[in-house]
Amino acid sequence: MWIVYSLLAAFCAACAITLSKAGLKNVNPTVAFAVQAILILIVSWSVLLFQKKVPEMAKIDQGSWKFLICAGVLTTLSSLFQFNALKLGDAALVSSIERLSLVFAIILAVLFLKEQLNWKILCGAGLMICGALVITLSNGSGAK
């Protein structure tokens, strides 16, 4: 089932990037992100309430809170950087470079989570890097 969720996440992310780029035409990137952040807050809390999962928040340990808070700050920064990049560049180019986060995630997972590398993961990461380079170089700078 994780594959289905991963594909749905990828499709939703692609739609979000495309719609964000269209919405940024006459809007400051920080303002645009703030609008989306409010919607993220409303939708996520609505799902939490609908699924009756609010009591589970009391079960979150202190260490997990620290990791989740740091991850939330970094997610926010990532989105702010992405919105600024989308304002200046083509969605396909910005997205291809931003998706190098997968390569960074592999590196960080190996270093901090002690996940194992194999030749398939290394090959895939190399292909991601090559793909991002090919897409980026195919349209010049992509700046507007």
N, CA, C and O atoms as a DFTB+ gen file, in Angstrom:
576 C
 N C O
     1  1       0.821      -1.200       0.000
     2  2       0.000       0.000       0.000
     3  2       0.870       1.270       0.000
     4  3       0.441       2.323      -0.472
     5  1       2.088       1.157       0.533
     6  2       2.949       2.336       0.586
     7  2       3.270       2.858      -0.803
     8  3       3.481       4.057      -0.983
     9  1       3.308       1.962      -1.790
    10  2       3.590       2.397      -3.165
    11  2       2.438       3.250      -3.691
    12  3       2.666       4.274      -4.336
    13  1       1.222       2.836      -3.421
    14  2       0.045       3.609      -3.856
    15  2       0.065       4.991      -3.218
    16  3      -0.138       5.998      -3.897
    17  1       0.311       5.037      -1.904
    18  2       0.380       6.328      -1.218
    19  2       1.515       7.193      -1.775
    20  3       1.358       8.404      -1.928
    21  1       2.643       6.575      -2.074
    22  2       3.783       7.323      -2.623
    23  2       3.452       7.900      -3.991
    24  3       3.779       9.052      -4.277
    25  1       2.807       7.109      -4.831
    26  2       2.417       7.596      -6.161
    27  2       1.370       8.705      -6.063
    28  3       1.429       9.687      -6.803
    29  1       0.421       8.546      -5.156
    30  2      -0.581       9.600      -4.954
    31  2       0.085      10.883      -4.454
    32  3      -0.275      11.980      -4.881
    33  1       1.056      10.743      -3.550
    34  2       1.786      11.917      -3.050
    35  2       2.543      12.602      -4.180
    36  3       2.550      13.829      -4.276
    37  1       3.181      11.806      -5.037
    38  2       3.928      12.374      -6.165
    39  2       2.992      13.096      -7.122
    40  3       3.299      14.193      -7.590
    41  1       1.840      12.475      -7.415
    42  2       0.879      13.108      -8.324
    43  2       0.341      14.406      -7.722
    44  3       0.250      15.420      -8.414
    45  1      -0.015      14.377      -6.437
    46  2      -0.512      15.589      -5.780
    47  2       0.560      16.678      -5.754
    48  3       0.255      17.853      -5.955
    49  1       1.807      16.293      -5.508
    50  2       2.902      17.268      -5.504
    51  2       3.075      17.896      -6.883
    52  3       3.298      19.101      -6.995
    53  1       2.972      17.080      -7.933
    54  2       3.095      17.606      -9.296
    55  2       1.963      18.580      -9.604
    56  3       2.189      19.633     -10.200
    57  1       0.758      18.231      -9.200
    58  2      -0.383      19.132      -9.404
    59  2      -0.193      20.420      -8.610
    60  3      -0.462      21.511      -9.113
    61  1       0.275      20.290      -7.363
    62  2       0.480      21.466      -6.514
    63  2       1.523      22.405      -7.108
    64  3       1.346      23.622      -7.079
    65  1       2.603      21.855      -7.644
    66  2       3.640      22.692      -8.264
    67  2       3.078      23.438      -9.463
    68  3       3.307      24.636      -9.624
    69  1       2.338      22.720     -10.303
    70  2       1.764      23.333     -11.503
    71  2       0.782      24.437     -11.126
    72  3       0.833      25.532     -11.686
    73  1      -0.109      24.153     -10.182
    74  2      -1.094      25.147      -9.755
    75  2      -0.431      26.317      -9.032
    76  3      -0.855      27.462      -9.190
    77  1       0.601      26.040      -8.244
    78  2       1.323      27.113      -7.546
    79  2       1.986      28.045      -8.545
    80  3       1.921      29.265      -8.400
    81  1       2.622      27.476      -9.555
    82  2       3.274      28.299     -10.577
    83  2       2.243      29.201     -11.256
    84  3       2.495      30.385     -11.478
    85  1       1.082      28.632     -11.583
    86  2       0.023      29.435     -12.213
    87  2      -0.459      30.529     -11.261
    88  3      -0.731      31.650     -11.690
    89  1      -0.563      30.209      -9.986
    90  2      -1.040      31.178      -9.005
    91  2      -0.036      32.250      -8.639
    92  3      -0.411      33.295      -8.109
    93  1       1.226      32.008      -8.912
    94  2       2.281      32.965      -8.559
    95  2       2.457      34.079      -9.580
    96  3       3.260      34.988      -9.369
    97  1       1.723      34.021     -10.674
    98  2       1.921      34.983     -11.765
    99  2       1.924      36.433     -11.274
   100  3       2.800      37.212     -11.649
   101  1       0.964      36.790     -10.451
   102  2       0.855      38.174      -9.973
   103  2       0.855      38.258      -8.446
   104  3       0.309      39.198      -7.867
   105  1       1.477      37.260      -7.799
   106  2       1.439      37.198      -6.335
   107  2       2.855      37.011      -5.794
   108  3       3.662      36.281      -6.368
   109  1       3.137      37.674      -4.695
   110  2       4.410      37.494      -4.009
   111  2       4.501      36.056      -3.505
   112  3       3.529      35.540      -2.953
   113  1       5.657      35.396      -3.685
   114  2       5.787      33.995      -3.274
   115  2       5.511      33.738      -1.794
   116  3       4.937      32.706      -1.447
   117  1       5.908      34.653      -0.926
   118  2       5.682      34.471       0.504
   119  2       4.196      34.563       0.830
   120  3       3.693      33.803       1.658
   121  1       3.496      35.484       0.189
   122  2       2.049      35.619       0.389
   123  2       1.344      34.363      -0.123
   124  3       0.437      33.846       0.529
   125  1       1.763      33.878      -1.287
   126  2       1.154      32.676      -1.865
   127  2       1.352      31.472      -0.954
   128  3       0.427      30.684      -0.758
   129  1       2.548      31.325      -0.396
   130  2       2.788      30.210       0.505
   131  2       1.947      30.340       1.767
   132  3       1.421      29.341       2.257
   133  1       1.809      31.549       2.303
   134  2       1.008      31.757       3.508
   135  2      -0.439      31.329       3.273
   136  3      -1.065      30.737       4.152
   137  1      -0.966      31.626       2.095
   138  2      -2.330      31.197       1.755
   139  2      -2.408      29.674       1.758
   140  3      -3.321      29.098       2.348
   141  1      -1.451      29.022       1.100
   142  2      -1.460      27.562       1.063
   143  2      -1.237      26.967       2.447
   144  3      -1.820      25.932       2.772
   145  1      -0.412      27.594       3.259
   146  2      -0.142      27.075       4.599
   147  2      -1.409      27.074       5.455
   148  3      -1.632      26.152       6.239
   149  1      -2.229      28.103       5.303
   150  2      -3.495      28.148       6.035
   151  2      -4.380      26.973       5.611
   152  3      -5.012      26.328       6.447
   153  1      -4.416      26.708       4.319
   154  2      -5.227      25.594       3.823
   155  2      -4.673      24.247       4.297
   156  3      -5.437      23.340       4.625
   157  1      -3.357      24.122       4.332
   158  2      -2.734      22.900       4.846
   159  2      -3.151      22.683       6.299
   160  3      -3.484      21.568       6.700
   161  1      -3.129      23.748       7.069
   162  2      -3.530      23.681       8.476
   163  2      -4.990      23.258       8.617
   164  3      -5.306      22.377       9.416
   165  1      -5.872      23.873       7.853
   166  2      -7.304      23.560       7.929
   167  2      -7.572      22.123       7.513
   168  3      -8.296      21.403       8.200
   169  1      -6.995      21.700       6.395
   170  2      -7.247      20.343       5.901
   171  2      -6.663      19.292       6.851
   172  3      -7.330      18.310       7.175
   173  1      -5.422      19.496       7.297
   174  2      -4.791      18.492       8.163
   175  2      -5.531      18.356       9.489
   176  3      -5.726      17.240       9.970
   177  1      -5.945      19.467      10.087
   178  2      -6.686      19.390      11.347
   179  2      -8.094      18.839      11.134
   180  3      -8.629      18.163      12.013
   181  1      -8.691      19.115       9.998
   182  2     -10.007      18.544       9.688
   183  2      -9.922      17.028       9.600
   184  3     -10.790      16.323      10.116
   185  1      -8.881      16.524       8.946
   186  2      -8.688      15.075       8.849
   187  2      -8.437      14.485      10.238
   188  3      -8.989      13.437      10.573
   189  1      -7.625      15.139      11.030
   190  2      -7.339      14.680      12.382
   191  2      -8.622      14.595      13.217
   192  3      -8.846      13.616      13.930
   193  1      -9.446      15.620      13.119
   194  2     -10.717      15.635      13.848
   195  2     -11.682      14.588      13.298
   196  3     -12.327      13.879      14.071
   197  1     -11.787      14.482      11.984
   198  2     -12.694      13.525      11.352
   199  2     -12.336      12.089      11.727
   200  3     -13.217      11.264      11.969
   201  1     -11.040      11.799      11.772
   202  2     -10.584      10.454      12.123
   203  2     -10.529      10.231      13.637
   204  3     -10.167       9.150      14.102
   205  1     -10.892      11.263      14.394
   206  2     -10.891      11.188      15.864
   207  2      -9.517      10.774      16.416
   208  3      -9.420       9.925      17.303
   209  1      -8.464      11.392      15.873
   210  2      -7.089      11.064      16.268
   211  2      -6.470      12.117      17.193
   212  3      -5.304      11.987      17.566
   213  1      -7.219      13.150      17.568
   214  2      -6.666      14.216      18.410
   215  2      -6.078      13.674      19.718
   216  3      -5.011      14.132      20.128
   217  1      -6.738      12.710      20.393
   218  2      -6.156      12.196      21.647
   219  2      -4.767      11.574      21.472
   220  3      -3.998      11.513      22.431
   221  1      -4.442      11.121      20.286
   222  2      -3.119      10.515      20.060
   223  2      -1.990      11.530      20.182
   224  3      -0.832      11.153      20.364
   225  1      -2.320      12.813      20.083
   226  2      -1.283      13.837      20.223
   227  2      -0.666      13.815      21.619
   228  3       0.511      14.133      21.788
   229  1      -1.457      13.444      22.607
   230  2      -0.950      13.382      23.986
   231  2       0.054      12.246      24.167
   232  3       0.801      12.232      25.146
   233  1       0.078      11.313      23.251
   234  2       0.983      10.159      23.337
   235  2       2.347      10.419      22.695
   236  3       3.236       9.570      22.759
   237  1       2.511      11.575      22.084
   238  2       3.778      11.879      21.404
   239  2       4.839      12.193      22.453
   240  3       4.654      13.075      23.291
   241  1       5.950      11.463      22.397
   242  2       7.015      11.677      23.386
   243  2       7.828      12.922      23.041
   244  3       7.754      13.449      21.931
   245  1       8.605      13.376      24.023
   246  2       9.370      14.617      23.898
   247  2      10.361      14.572      22.727
   248  3      10.507      15.552      21.997
   249  1      11.034      13.445      22.554
   250  2      11.985      13.324      21.454
   251  2      11.305      13.440      20.098
   252  3      11.809      14.098      19.187
   253  1      10.156      12.790      19.981
   254  2       9.409      12.864      18.723
   255  2       8.934      14.285      18.456
   256  3       8.959      14.741      17.313
   257  1       8.497      14.997      19.509
   258  2       8.091      16.397      19.336
   259  2       9.236      17.224      18.746
   260  3       9.028      18.020      17.831
   261  1      10.444      17.026      19.279
   262  2      11.605      17.785      18.780
   263  2      11.836      17.526      17.300
   264  3      12.026      18.458      16.518
   265  1      11.819      16.232      16.915
   266  2      12.026      15.895      15.507
   267  2      10.915      16.462      14.630
   268  3      11.184      16.991      13.552
   269  1       9.674      16.353      15.084
   270  2       8.546      16.830      14.285
   271  2       8.557      18.353      14.140
   272  3       8.223      18.881      13.079
   273  1       8.938      19.049      15.197
   274  2       9.014      20.514      15.131
   275  2      10.122      20.943      14.167
   276  3       9.923      21.829      13.336
   277  1      11.282      20.311      14.285
   278  2      12.383      20.632      13.357
   279  2      11.987      20.323      11.912
   280  3      12.260      21.111      11.006
   281  1      11.351      19.190      11.707
   282  2      10.909      18.827      10.366
   283  2       9.880      19.831       9.840
   284  3       9.885      20.161       8.654
   285  1       9.003      20.312      10.714
   286  2       8.017      21.306      10.307
   287  2       8.653      22.615       9.883
   288  3       8.249      23.220       8.891
   289  1       9.654      23.050      10.643
   290  2      10.374      24.280      10.285
   291  2      11.067      24.103       8.931
   292  3      10.997      24.981       8.071
   293  1      11.735      22.960       8.750
   294  2      12.442      22.711       7.487
   295  2      11.478      22.548       6.311
   296  3      11.794      22.964       5.197
   297  1      10.311      21.949       6.541
   298  2       9.302      21.842       5.489
   299  2       8.836      23.231       5.070
   300  3       8.655      23.507       3.884
   301  1       8.647      24.095       6.052
   302  2       8.231      25.467       5.757
   303  2       9.295      26.197       4.948
   304  3       8.982      26.851       3.953
   305  1      10.543      26.087       5.370
   306  2      11.637      26.729       4.626
   307  2      11.726      26.173       3.206
   308  3      11.901      26.930       2.251
   309  1      11.605      24.857       3.068
   310  2      11.649      24.233       1.751
   311  2      10.562      24.800       0.848
   312  3      10.811      25.117      -0.315
   313  1       9.362      24.923       1.389
   314  2       8.252      25.447       0.592
   315  2       8.471      26.913       0.225
   316  3       8.188      27.321      -0.902
   317  1       8.970      27.698       1.162
   318  2       9.249      29.106       0.860
   319  2      10.302      29.236      -0.240
   320  3      10.155      30.049      -1.152
   321  1      11.362      28.432      -0.150
   322  2      12.388      28.451      -1.198
   323  2      11.802      28.001      -2.536
   324  3      12.098      28.581      -3.580
   325  1      10.971      26.964      -2.489
   326  2      10.375      26.458      -3.726
   327  2       9.475      27.509      -4.370
   328  3       9.505      27.677      -5.588
   329  1       8.678      28.213      -3.577
   330  2       7.793      29.238      -4.125
   331  2       8.597      30.365      -4.769
   332  3       8.230      30.870      -5.830
   333  1       9.688      30.754      -4.124
   334  2      10.543      31.788      -4.723
   335  2      11.161      31.295      -6.026
   336  3      11.242      32.046      -6.998
   337  1      11.594      30.042      -6.051
   338  2      12.163      29.479      -7.281
   339  2      11.104      29.394      -8.374
   340  3      11.389      29.682      -9.537
   341  1       9.880      29.000      -8.009
   342  2       8.804      28.910      -8.998
   343  2       8.449      30.275      -9.586
   344  3       8.112      30.384     -10.765
   345  1       8.527      31.297      -8.765
   346  2       8.250      32.656      -9.249
   347  2       9.249      33.052     -10.327
   348  3       8.901      33.771     -11.264
   349  1      10.484      32.588     -10.200
   350  2      11.554      32.987     -11.108
   351  2      11.806      32.022     -12.253
   352  3      12.316      32.431     -13.296
   353  1      11.462      30.757     -12.087
   354  2      11.824      29.755     -13.090
   355  2      10.642      28.932     -13.554
   356  3       9.547      29.017     -12.999
   357  1      10.878      28.139     -14.576
   358  2       9.852      27.247     -15.101
   359  2       9.558      26.133     -14.106
   360  3      10.458      25.640     -13.425
   361  1       8.282      25.739     -14.028
   362  2       7.860      24.718     -13.063
   363  2       8.614      23.404     -13.268
   364  3       9.037      22.778     -12.296
   365  1       8.786      22.982     -14.522
   366  2       9.472      21.709     -14.790
   367  2      10.926      21.759     -14.341
   368  3      11.455      20.776     -13.822
   369  1      11.564      22.890     -14.538
   370  2      12.969      23.013     -14.149
   371  2      13.121      23.090     -12.639
   372  3      13.970      22.417     -12.054
   373  1      12.295      23.910     -12.018
   374  2      12.340      24.040     -10.562
   375  2      12.053      22.690      -9.918
   376  3      12.744      22.269      -8.990
   377  1      11.025      22.022     -10.422
   378  2      10.632      20.741      -9.855
   379  2      11.731      19.699      -9.998
   380  3      11.985      18.929      -9.072
   381  1      12.380      19.673     -11.148
   382  2      13.431      18.666     -11.344
   383  2      14.602      18.874     -10.390
   384  3      15.175      17.908      -9.886
   385  1      14.950      20.107     -10.149
   386  2      16.047      20.377      -9.208
   387  2      15.587      20.124      -7.775
   388  3      16.327      19.556      -6.971
   389  1      14.359      20.549      -7.459
   390  2      13.838      20.362      -6.111
   391  2      13.724      18.882      -5.769
   392  3      13.867      18.500      -4.607
   393  1      13.471      18.061      -6.757
   394  2      13.338      16.619      -6.519
   395  2      14.684      15.952      -6.230
   396  3      14.735      14.767      -5.903
   397  1      15.750      16.702      -6.350
   398  2      17.040      16.178      -5.891
   399  2      17.025      15.998      -4.375
   400  3      17.957      15.437      -3.799
   401  1      15.969      16.473      -3.742
   402  2      15.794      16.210      -2.313
   403  2      15.811      14.708      -2.061
   404  3      16.185      14.268      -0.973
   405  1      15.413      13.922      -3.048
   406  2      15.461      12.466      -2.925
   407  2      16.898      11.987      -2.728
   408  3      17.158      11.099      -1.915
   409  1      17.810      12.571      -3.463
   410  2      19.225      12.203      -3.332
   411  2      19.738      12.624      -1.950
   412  3      20.429      11.861      -1.274
   413  1      19.392      13.842      -1.546
   414  2      19.797      14.304      -0.215
   415  2      19.191      13.410       0.871
   416  3      19.849      13.116       1.869
   417  1      17.941      12.979       0.679
   418  2      17.280      12.108       1.658
   419  2      18.013      10.772       1.772
   420  3      18.150      10.228       2.867
   421  1      18.479      10.249       0.649
   422  2      19.237       8.989       0.675
   423  2      20.511       9.170       1.504
   424  3      20.834       8.345       2.359
   425  1      21.218      10.250       1.237
   426  2      22.470      10.521       1.954
   427  2      22.210      10.678       3.451
   428  3      22.910      10.086       4.273
   429  1      21.196      11.481       3.803
   430  2      20.888      11.706       5.216
   431  2      20.390      10.431       5.902
   432  3      20.702      10.191       7.069
   433  1      19.616       9.613       5.178
   434  2      19.123       8.354       5.758
   435  2      20.272       7.401       6.060
   436  3      20.254       6.693       7.067
   437  1      21.270       7.387       5.185
   438  2      22.438       6.534       5.417
   439  2      23.244       7.053       6.606
   440  3      23.659       6.276       7.466
   441  1      23.464       8.366       6.654
   442  2      24.292       8.946       7.709
   443  2      23.628       8.916       9.081
   444  3      24.276       8.570      10.069
   445  1      22.348       9.273       9.159
   446  2      21.712       9.446      10.461
   447  2      20.767       8.320      10.860
   448  3      20.588       8.058      12.050
   449  1      20.161       7.652       9.886
   450  2      19.227       6.568      10.208
   451  2      19.854       5.193      10.018
   452  3      19.235       4.163      10.288
   453  1      21.108       5.204       9.544
   454  2      21.874       3.967       9.335
   455  2      21.193       3.012       8.342
   456  3      21.305       1.791       8.458
   457  1      20.481       3.601       7.358
   458  2      19.885       2.771       6.314
   459  2      20.989       2.290       5.381
   460  3      22.011       2.955       5.213
   461  1      20.774       1.154       4.794
   462  2      21.793       0.525       3.964
   463  2      21.684       0.960       2.501
   464  3      20.590       1.104       1.956
   465  1      22.838       1.162       1.891
   466  2      22.916       1.452       0.455
   467  2      23.187       0.164      -0.297
   468  3      23.843      -0.744       0.214
   469  1      22.678       0.096      -1.510
   470  2      23.052      -0.987      -2.409
   471  2      23.218      -0.388      -3.799
   472  3      22.983       0.802      -4.003
   473  1      23.620      -1.207      -4.737
   474  2      23.914      -0.683      -6.071
   475  2      22.657      -0.127      -6.741
   476  3      22.761       0.796      -7.549
   477  1      21.484      -0.656      -6.432
   478  2      20.246      -0.162      -7.044
   479  2      19.927       1.253      -6.565
   480  3      19.516       2.110      -7.347
   481  1      20.124       1.480      -5.259
   482  2      19.875       2.813      -4.708
   483  2      20.888       3.809      -5.272
   484  3      20.523       4.919      -5.659
   485  1      22.147       3.413      -5.316
   486  2      23.183       4.289      -5.869
   487  2      22.928       4.593      -7.338
   488  3      23.079       5.732      -7.779
   489  1      22.543       3.577      -8.088
   490  2      22.245       3.763      -9.509
   491  2      21.047       4.700      -9.681
   492  3      21.073       5.603     -10.517
   493  1      20.000       4.479      -8.886
   494  2      18.819       5.334      -8.955
   495  2      19.137       6.774      -8.608
   496  3      18.661       7.694      -9.274
   497  1      19.935       6.982      -7.574
   498  2      20.331       8.339      -7.189
   499  2      21.144       8.989      -8.306
   500  3      20.959      10.168      -8.608
   501  1      22.033       8.226      -8.911
   502  2      22.811       8.756     -10.035
   503  2      21.915       9.136     -11.210
   504  3      22.123      10.168     -11.850
   505  1      20.924       8.301     -11.489
   506  2      19.984       8.612     -12.569
   507  2      19.156       9.855     -12.257
   508  3      18.848      10.642     -13.153
   509  1      18.794      10.033     -10.980
   510  2      18.057      11.238     -10.586
   511  2      18.893      12.494     -10.825
   512  3      18.401      13.502     -11.332
   513  1      20.160      12.407     -10.451
   514  2      21.063      13.545     -10.661
   515  2      21.202      13.822     -12.152
   516  3      21.109      14.971     -12.586
   517  1      21.423      12.776     -12.932
   518  2      21.543      12.948     -14.390
   519  2      20.260      13.505     -14.983
   520  3      20.303      14.394     -15.833
   521  1      19.120      12.990     -14.543
   522  2      17.832      13.478     -15.041
   523  2      17.625      14.945     -14.735
   524  3      17.179      15.702     -15.597
   525  1      17.943      15.357     -13.519
   526  2      17.806      16.769     -13.158
   527  2      18.714      17.640     -14.010
   528  3      18.316      18.724     -14.437
   529  1      19.945      17.169     -14.262
   530  2      20.868      17.922     -15.115
   531  2      20.358      18.026     -16.544
   532  3      20.409      19.097     -17.148
   533  1      19.867      16.920     -17.085
   534  2      19.361      16.920     -18.464
   535  2      18.176      17.872     -18.590
   536  3      18.124      18.672     -19.525
   537  1      17.232      17.795     -17.666
   538  2      16.052      18.666     -17.724
   539  2      16.459      20.121     -17.549
   540  3      15.978      20.992     -18.273
   541  1      17.331      20.385     -16.603
   542  2      17.761      21.758     -16.351
   543  2      18.502      22.350     -17.543
   544  3      18.275      23.502     -17.914
   545  1      19.376      21.569     -18.133
   546  2      20.167      22.076     -19.262
   547  2      19.380      22.100     -20.580
   548  3      19.813      22.732     -21.544
   549  1      18.239      21.423     -20.627
   550  2      17.473      21.344     -21.869
   551  2      16.800      22.656     -22.234
   552  3      16.561      22.920     -23.412
   553  1      16.491      23.484     -21.241
   554  2      15.783      24.739     -21.495
   555  2      16.601      25.957     -21.109
   556  3      16.033      27.022     -20.863
   557  1      17.864      25.836     -21.050
   558  2      18.678      26.981     -20.631
   559  2      18.517      27.209     -19.146
   560  3      18.459      26.256     -18.369
   561  1      18.446      28.453     -18.750
   562  2      18.394      28.784     -17.326
   563  2      17.008      28.624     -16.740
   564  3      16.875      28.364     -15.545
   565  1      15.971      28.772     -17.552
   566  2      14.613      28.676     -17.046
   567  2      14.163      29.905     -16.290
   568  3      13.045      29.937     -15.775
   569  1      15.015      30.925     -16.211
   570  2      14.656      32.146     -15.486
   571  2      13.740      33.020     -16.324
   572  3      13.808      33.038     -17.553
   573  1      12.902      33.725     -15.637
   574  2      11.953      34.628     -16.319
   575  2      12.282      36.062     -16.000
   576  3      11.602      36.971     -16.475
